[in-house]
Amino acid sequence: MNLLDRAIAMVSPAAGLRRATARAQAAVVMNYDAASRGRRSYGWKAPATAADAAAYGSRARLRQLSRDMIRNRAYAARARDVVVSNVVGEGIVPSVRSTDAAGKEKIEALIKQHLLSSDIDAIGEYDLFEMQQICMSAVFSDGEVLLRRRWRNGPFGAGLALPYQVELVEVDCLDVTRQSWGDNLVIEGVEYGPTGAIEAYHIYNEHPGAVRSRKALASTRVHWSDVIHLRRFDRPGQLRGVPWLAPVMMTLGELSDYQEAQILKQRISALLAILVKWAPGAQRPAKPGAGLDELSPGAVVELPPDADAVVVDPPRVEGYSEFMKQGLRAIAAGIGVTYESLAVDLERVNFSSGRLGRNEMDRLVRMWQRGLMIAQFGAGMERWFREGLRVANLGRLNFTLDWTPPRRILVDPTKEIRAMAEEVETGLNSRQGVQRELGRDPERIREERKQDLEADKAAGLPSVGTVKPEPAALPAEIPAEEKEDAHEHGQ
């Protein structure tokens, strides 16, 4: 304790204790280099904000930048397509499980008639699978998207199997001017109840950025039960989302600017320029460069006395490929996809490196499918489907709705399918578990196999036996080129 601390402690022991405690805590914190404040950590930001407060007031700007990058920057558009195609693909398919055969058949017919047709869409354009693709694309670009249930009756419900439709709403339609609703707090158009849970959304009747508005802009309070709020959760207590490109926007923008500069540099280097150098005191003619402006293959051009033609040495592009690769690797890592899928670069990729690169991405894809498209989109659509059944006096049907993600792309089907079959044979996995991993519906496969057996029997054909896969021969040693390739990919 220094002299000042001792003096303060004598006058005010409580104040002296606080100073001594703060000094001890600071000494502990400074044991971590990252917590120190100095030249190496200059410019680092570490605000003590809550999950949703971190992007408060910045979400609109982030959305606009993200959308512009996807519109005008090739790798941003490619990243969006890679995420959407892997998470949603051709669609996450609902399948029905029920012990009541008649009830199951009726539910499947209703799903096909209402969910899997454009009847589900409020504007009559999208079916369930197209909605999944658009929603996943919006989550990537905007960070979140809203699905609003619209009850239909009278002429608006004519021809619908169930009395509701779904409207896709961009988060731009949240009324950010609303601050409260009774005792509830409203932040950026989202109303929170006493427990902190979302109770309602204040949604504009039209998009505030529409080219032409049919009516005066006004917002309506929509209860949470009529909204599916689709977004990715990263922190405890988080209820809002941020664009997927947020961590890599700076790198993506700078890399795109660098690429444009290199393209301009290449254009300049392709130009042929000639300077005319004159000797000191030389007499210049009226047209000193005549003939040089019309150079052609095999042309012979004479220059005046005391003049020399000097060809300009254009700039050269060096290190472009390696710099772009390192930048794209950083972007791919920040988004959660592989460099090969983002850059469409399969140079020096073999089975081993391709498989290892896909493993980590496949885990992330399954996590996104489970957390976004099944736990939020699928659960919300099932809840609305069941409520629609009750309104239509069909609530007595007992069933379970499963969601099967799209088929996972196999790097080497011959090897991977054999390995899956061996897992089933040895009891390490179930047959329906493997079928779901491949994006196939076990119930549908079972029904189709039953139909095949009945058709073969009716046609007098012998039943097809189960073909057991032969065990794969293990290579004595990994080929040298594969070792070298895997090492270059950091595997």
Disulfide bonds with the S-S distance in Angstrom:
none
